[in-house]
Amino acid sequence: MAKIGIFYGSTTGNTEKVADLIRQAFGDENADVYNVDVTELADIEKYSYIIFGVSTWGVSDLQDDFEDFMEILEQVDFSGKKVALFGLGDQSTYTDSFVDAMGILYDRLKKKGVKIVGFVPRKGYSFNASMALVKDQLAGLAIDEEFEGNLTGKRVNEWVEMLKKEFV
Ligand SMILES: Cc1cc2nc3c(=O)[nH]c(=O)nc-3n(C[C@H](O)[C@H](O)[C@H](O)COP(=O)(O)O)c2cc1C
């Protein structure tokens, strides 16, 4: 079994695509990818290192499948586990709610006492406001496929290099 579990919710496929890129960057043998649509509690609990990916919909809403998945996520025993987050959003059209779903997820996990790693500097993005901001950092990797898809590969690779030091 791979040591990292990547769990994503995706409506048009963008978050799914990034989940696959993250897996490739770790090396296919090191990470398994799950759509939260078909994920069960036991699927999550077997990993020590977990990555959650969620896109933002409506205004500041969790992606639909991820919203349903929150019920399962609340039941996970995260003791001894490290978690990292990534979020898909559009910083131009939704400049006041950029990757808010990642921020909502971060808050829920924080309340559960989960150890979260993989923060990313705000510098390099151009949005007005985000619930994912923790001081001057984003609570995880933010990806904008609409306007900065050309940066996705580089952003993923740099983030994964940082996570490799945490997921040991
Ligand atoms: C109706 C609609 C609402 C959206 N709301 C937000 C939002 O509030 N914040 C944000 O950052 N992105 C927002 N987005 C952009 C999506 O999060 C973005 O397209 C993302 O890549 C979708 O990922 P997915 O295909 O994996 O679900 C919205 C997009 C649409 C079409």
PDBQT file of the ligand as one rigid body, heavy atoms in Angstrom, charges set to zero:
ROOT
HETATM    1  C1  LIG A 201     -20.799  28.887 -10.322  1.00  0.00    +0.000 C 
HETATM    2  C2  LIG A 201     -19.371  28.894  -9.884  1.00  0.00    +0.000 A 
HETATM    3  C3  LIG A 201     -19.032  29.350  -8.630  1.00  0.00    +0.000 A 
HETATM    4  C4  LIG A 201     -17.701  29.394  -8.206  1.00  0.00    +0.000 A 
HETATM    5  N1  LIG A 201     -17.367  29.929  -6.962  1.00  0.00    +0.000 NA
HETATM    6  C5  LIG A 201     -16.061  30.063  -6.625  1.00  0.00    +0.000 A 
HETATM    7  C6  LIG A 201     -15.682  30.719  -5.402  1.00  0.00    +0.000 A 
HETATM    8  O1  LIG A 201     -16.512  31.190  -4.612  1.00  0.00    +0.000 OA
HETATM    9  N2  LIG A 201     -14.352  30.818  -5.127  1.00  0.00    +0.000 N 
HETATM   10  C7  LIG A 201     -13.380  30.330  -5.969  1.00  0.00    +0.000 A 
HETATM   11  O2  LIG A 201     -12.200  30.457  -5.663  1.00  0.00    +0.000 OA
HETATM   12  N3  LIG A 201     -13.723  29.701  -7.127  1.00  0.00    +0.000 NA
HETATM   13  C8  LIG A 201     -15.025  29.569  -7.467  1.00  0.00    +0.000 A 
HETATM   14  N4  LIG A 201     -15.359  28.938  -8.652  1.00  0.00    +0.000 N 
HETATM   15  C9  LIG A 201     -14.287  28.388  -9.518  1.00  0.00    +0.000 C 
HETATM   16  C10 LIG A 201     -14.106  26.871  -9.340  1.00  0.00    +0.000 C 
HETATM   17  O3  LIG A 201     -13.743  26.552  -8.017  1.00  0.00    +0.000 OA
HETATM   18  C11 LIG A 201     -13.025  26.398 -10.302  1.00  0.00    +0.000 C 
HETATM   19  O4  LIG A 201     -13.545  26.418 -11.605  1.00  0.00    +0.000 OA
HETATM   20  C12 LIG A 201     -12.463  25.024 -10.005  1.00  0.00    +0.000 C 
HETATM   21  O5  LIG A 201     -11.353  24.796 -10.825  1.00  0.00    +0.000 OA
HETATM   22  C13 LIG A 201     -13.480  23.905 -10.186  1.00  0.00    +0.000 C 
HETATM   23  O6  LIG A 201     -12.864  22.701  -9.801  1.00  0.00    +0.000 OA
HETATM   24  P1  LIG A 201     -13.583  21.284 -10.004  1.00  0.00    +0.000 P 
HETATM   25  O7  LIG A 201     -13.838  21.116 -11.472  1.00  0.00    +0.000 OA
HETATM   26  O8  LIG A 201     -12.603  20.289  -9.525  1.00  0.00    +0.000 OA
HETATM   27  O9  LIG A 201     -14.832  21.283  -9.174  1.00  0.00    +0.000 OA
HETATM   28  C14 LIG A 201     -16.683  28.894  -9.072  1.00  0.00    +0.000 A 
HETATM   29  C15 LIG A 201     -17.032  28.414 -10.343  1.00  0.00    +0.000 A 
HETATM   30  C16 LIG A 201     -18.350  28.422 -10.761  1.00  0.00    +0.000 A 
HETATM   31  C17 LIG A 201     -18.662  27.931 -12.153  1.00  0.00    +0.000 C 
ENDROOT
TORSDOF 0
